[in-house]
Amino acid sequence: MTDHSIPSLYQRFFIDKQDERKQLFLKLAQKFQPSKGLYPGSFVHITPSMFIRDMTYIDMDRRMKSFFEDEKVSQFLEEHKTYTESPIVSWHMADYAKPLPIEENSFDIMFSFYAGFISRDCKKYLKPEGFLICNNSHGDSTLAFLDDDYALTGVIKRRGENFTISENDLDTYFIKRDGTRINKEKVLEKMTGEHYTKSCFAYIFQYLPS
């Protein structure tokens, strides 16, 4: 039976696909205690708002407007939040690679999942010493690893909906299987990550601009 209190797009793309990632965002919120989060390329993945009070979502999908303007979304988050205050949700139907009407150096944490080169195009919105949580589906964690403004501080491993954060043996990641150097130009051209000897669901980088 369909639960009509759940926003339909969220149900379809995240609950039905068993990809809410609640435990992940809970653990990240507990570890870093972020006040504000940014999620470029989010579509309607509003799970972070259950654990981080002030979230901003960015995506070019035209369904963003009707989704976020639906009162059902705010009601759903009120029912599922893990903090006392009411959620603060901002959204922009926009290309994150172009200038956005948001303040630079203002977010404690930023998420990059399956959505291109967020580490490069949106790092200006992170606070210094803030954190980027990034996977390598389009090579974005590779770009972050090669960027002197970021430092690898952890990895995230996944088994189903169970997630673990590790800070051990970080020097064993981003080593190519064939022993050659990482080809940044290829990553930028192909929008795909290199093949490494070890991999994980996502990587944690701290933003440390010079």
C-alpha positions in Angstrom: 0.0 0.0 0.0 1.3 3.4 -0.9 1.9 5.8 2.0 0.4 9.1 0.7 2.2 11.1 3.3 5.5 10.5 1.5 6.4 12.8 -1.4 5.9 10.6 -4.5 9.2 11.4 -6.2 11.1 10.7 -3.1 9.2 7.4 -2.7 9.9 6.4 -6.3 13.6 7.3 -6.6 14.9 6.7 -3.1 12.7 4.6 -0.9 11.6 2.2 -3.5 15.2 1.8 -4.7 16.4 1.4 -1.1 18.7 4.3 -1.5 17.7 6.8 1.1 21.1 6.5 2.8 19.7 7.5 6.2 22.5 5.9 8.2 25.1 7.7 6.1 23.7 11.2 6.7 23.1 10.3 10.4 26.8 9.3 10.9 28.1 12.4 9.0 25.9 14.7 11.0 27.0 13.1 14.3 30.7 13.2 13.3 30.9 16.7 11.8 27.8 18.4 13.4 27.3 20.7 10.4 25.0 23.6 10.7 24.5 24.1 6.9 24.7 21.7 4.0 24.9 22.1 0.3 23.8 19.3 -2.2 24.4 20.2 -5.8 22.9 17.7 -8.2 20.6 16.5 -5.5 17.4 16.0 -7.5 14.8 15.4 -4.7 17.1 13.4 -2.4 16.0 15.2 0.8 17.3 12.7 3.3 20.1 15.0 4.5 17.4 17.4 5.9 16.4 14.7 8.4 19.8 15.1 10.1 21.1 18.6 9.0 18.7 21.4 9.8 19.7 23.9 7.1 20.1 22.3 3.7 20.3 23.8 0.2 19.5 21.6 -2.8 20.4 22.4 -6.4 19.4 20.6 -9.6 18.3 21.4 -13.2 15.5 18.9 -13.2 12.2 20.7 -13.9 10.4 18.7 -11.3 12.3 20.5 -8.5 9.8 23.3 -8.4 6.6 21.3 -8.0 8.4 19.0 -5.5 9.8 21.6 -3.2 6.7 23.7 -3.3 4.5 20.8 -2.2 3.5 21.2 1.4 3.9 17.4 1.7 7.7 17.8 1.6 7.9 20.1 4.6 5.4 17.9 6.5 7.4 14.8 5.7 10.6 16.4 7.0 8.9 17.7 10.1 7.9 14.1 10.9 11.3 12.6 10.2 13.7 15.2 11.5 16.2 14.2 14.3 16.6 17.7 15.8 14.3 20.0 17.7 13.9 23.1 15.4 12.0 23.2 12.2 14.0 22.3 9.0 15.3 25.1 6.8 15.2 24.0 3.2 16.3 26.1 0.2 16.3 25.0 -3.4 17.4 26.3 -6.7 16.5 24.8 -10.1 19.8 25.7 -11.7 23.1 24.6 -13.2 25.5 24.4 -10.2 28.4 25.2 -12.6 27.0 28.7 -13.2 26.8 31.5 -10.6 24.3 30.8 -7.9 22.4 33.1 -5.6 24.1 31.7 -2.5 26.8 33.0 -0.3 30.3 31.8 -0.8 32.3 30.2 2.1 29.0 29.6 4.0 28.5 25.8 4.1 29.9 23.3 6.6 29.4 20.3 4.4 28.8 19.6 0.7 27.6 16.4 -1.0 28.7 15.2 -4.5 27.0 12.0 -5.7 26.6 11.0 -9.3 26.5 14.6 -10.6 29.7 15.7 -12.2 32.5 18.0 -11.0 31.0 19.5 -7.9 34.3 19.5 -6.1 35.6 22.0 -8.6 32.6 24.1 -9.5 31.1 24.5 -6.0 34.1 24.5 -3.6 33.8 28.3 -3.3 30.6 27.8 -1.3 32.3 25.6 1.3 33.7 27.2 4.5 37.4 26.8 5.0 37.9 23.6 6.9 34.4 22.4 5.8 33.9 18.9 4.3 33.2 17.5 0.9 31.5 14.1 0.8 32.2 12.8 -2.7 31.9 9.6 -4.8 33.8 8.8 -8.0 31.0 8.0 -10.3 32.0 10.9 -12.7 35.5 11.1 -11.5 34.8 13.8 -8.9 36.6 12.3 -6.0 39.6 11.9 -8.3 39.5 15.6 -9.1 39.2 16.4 -5.4 42.2 14.1 -4.6 44.3 16.0 -7.2 43.2 19.4 -5.9 45.6 21.1 -3.5 42.6 22.8 -1.8 41.3 19.5 -0.5 42.8 16.9 1.9 41.6 13.3 2.0 40.5 12.7 5.6 38.4 9.6 5.4 36.5 7.0 3.3 33.0 5.7 3.5 32.2 2.0 2.9 28.8 0.7 2.1 27.0 -2.6 2.4 23.3 -2.2 1.5 22.0 0.6 3.7 24.8 0.2 6.3 27.7 2.6 6.1 31.0 2.8 8.0 33.5 5.7 8.1 37.2 4.9 8.2 40.2 7.1 8.6 42.7 4.3 8.3 45.2 3.6 5.6 44.2 6.6 3.5 47.5 6.4 1.6 46.4 3.2 0.0 43.6 4.8 -1.9 43.8 6.5 -5.4 46.5 4.1 -6.5 45.9 3.0 -10.1 45.8 -0.7 -10.9 48.2 -0.4 -13.7 50.7 1.6 -11.7 50.6 4.7 -13.9 49.9 8.2 -12.7 46.3 9.6 -12.6 45.4 11.2 -15.9 43.4 14.3 -14.9 42.8 15.3 -18.5 41.2 12.0 -19.2 38.9 12.3 -16.2 37.8 15.8 -17.3 37.2 14.6 -20.8 35.5 11.3 -20.2 33.8 12.3 -16.9 34.7 8.9 -15.4 37.0 7.9 -12.6 40.2 5.9 -12.9 40.5 2.3 -11.9 42.1 2.0 -8.5 43.4 -0.9 -6.5 41.0 0.0 -3.7 37.6 1.6 -3.9 34.8 2.6 -1.6 31.3 4.2 -1.8 32.6 7.7 -1.1 35.5 9.8 0.2 35.7 12.6 2.8 37.8 15.6 1.9 38.4 18.6 4.1 38.5 22.0 2.3 41.8 23.7 3.1 42.3 26.5 0.6 45.7 28.1 0.6 
